[in-house]
């Protein structure tokens, strides 16, 4: 099964450090540990560079930044393939950002042709 890991941080937590944290791997180690499971991943630009697109009553409405007022922002993602949710949670729990941000794990259902 495939799972999408949404990597989120609070706006106040700042940029992720490349320094190893005490209770887990740094990002390079995590990537190496999961190279067989990880299909795709990327860091995203800051929410200040985002545009929210909506269509209301036939009109295009653009808003700078994220639509909702929130403390947490998606800063990246990873698409993994593993045996099930339990394994996906284990992989997410070792992600370095899980120690100061959060990782949302969602089953990934690709479009069927």
N, C-alpha and C positions, 0 to 999 in steps of 0.2 A: 504494500500500500504506500501511497505517497502522502506526505504531510507538508504543510506550509508552516514554517516557524516565522512568526512576525516578531521581530526584535524591536522592543520599545524601551525608551528611557524617559524619565521625567525631564521637563525643560530645565529644571534647576540642577540636574546631576552633571551637566556639562558634557564635554566630549569624553568618549571612552579612552582610557589610557592603554598604551601598548605595553605597559609594565605588567608582569605577571601578578595576579592577586594571590593572597595567601592560601585560599582553599580550593584552587582549581587551576586549570591550564590557561595560558594566554591564548589569544585568538589563533596564532599560527599553529600552536599545538593542537587546539580543538579542530582546526581545519584538517590537519594531518590525521588525527584520530578518526575523523569522519569522512575521509576522502572517498570511500566506497559507497557510503550512504548518501552523501551530499551531491545532488544533481545540478544545482544552480544556487547562486546566492549573490547578493550585492548590498552595498551600503547605499542609502538614499541621501539626496541633498536635504538640507535643512528645511523645516516647514515654512520658514520665511521666504523660500524660493518656490513654494507651491502655489497652485491656482486651483480653486474648487470650481467645478463646472456643474451647473444645474440648468434645467429647462423648466420654466414655469409659465403656464398659460401661453405656450408657443414662443416664449422669449428666452433667449440665452442670458443667463445670469452668471457672471464671473466674480469670484471673491478671492482676494489675495489671501494666501495661507490656508490652513485647514479650516473646514467648515465649523466644526464644533469647538467650543472652548474646552480645552482639556489640559490636564497636567502632563499627560504622556503622549509621545509622538512615536510613530513608526520610524525607526532610523535605518532599518535594513530588513532583509528577509533571507531565508534559506529554504530551498525545496529539497526534502530528503525522501529516500525510499527505504522502508524498513518493514519488519514483520507485522507491526501493529502499533496501536496507541501507546502501549506500555514502553516499547522500545523508543518511540518518538519522544516520549516524556523523558526517558533516561538521557537521550542525546541532548534535548533542550536543557535539562538540568545541569549539564556540564558546560553549556555555553557561557563564556566569560561575562556577558552582559546580564545573565540571570542573577548575578551577585549584587548588582546595583540598579538594575532595570527590571524588565520582565520579558518573558518569551511566551507568546500566545501560540499554542499548537492547534492547528486545524487540519482535519482530513482534506485532502486535495482531490477534487473530482474534475478531471479534465473533460473538455467538451467531447462528446461522442460524435463521430462522423456518420 
